Amino acid sequence: MEIKIVRGSETQSYNVELEKVTLLTLLNHIKTKIDPTLTYSQGCRSGVCGSCAVRVNGREQLMCEYKPSDGDTVEPIRNARVIRDLVVDSGMVEHFTRAANAWSEGSHEGNVSEEDAARIETQSDCILCTSCYSACPVYAVNPDFIGPYALTRVWRYVNDTREESSAAKIAAVQTNGIWDCTLCGECVPVCPQNIAPKQDITMLRMKSAMMGYNDPNAAAAFGGGLDFGGSFF
């Protein structure tokens, strides 16, 4: 089996006599038997930690879950600074978590029903693999865009019946946030946890509208305002 790995400005090919193994197992074989200089990230080896995310043939994958085929091309996650080979700087996770207030800043005590718990269960399953940032065309051109992970995380807390700071979180995602997303949905199929940021961002827009916020892009399209109450004469 031939595997091509993008290493900086070059693409290196390796021939490996392994079949029906994960990409991570294959790379471990290359590193221990063929090329000890190959650098990549790994952790739990069971699809939980998200540290082994890469792109295979232009699609984000977890190396510990993906089964490679002959001719596959492996490259680092996009839209992140490459440290070496397949290892990237994922500091955007912490940065945008802070920018969006995407954590609990205060909650009241009380029992949570099974229905309420189910409403935030999926968003709580994020493994911080940053695949959504890699696939996001908005983040690719606007590094200040809060991004799919942080926005879906905000919805997780806004949708939590125990949360006391929902208004502050909604305010935090108005700029470079929910209105900047194009709702293209590229982030949805690459999420290994089946989280749908597009849906969560849509819900944040609805919540924002209920709280009096408007899409600034729509306002700009009408000359800076959406007031249709005046006379035409």
Order of alpha helices (4+ residues) and beta strands (2+ residues): beta-beta-alpha-beta-beta-beta-beta-beta-alpha-alpha-alpha-alpha-alpha-alpha-alpha-alpha
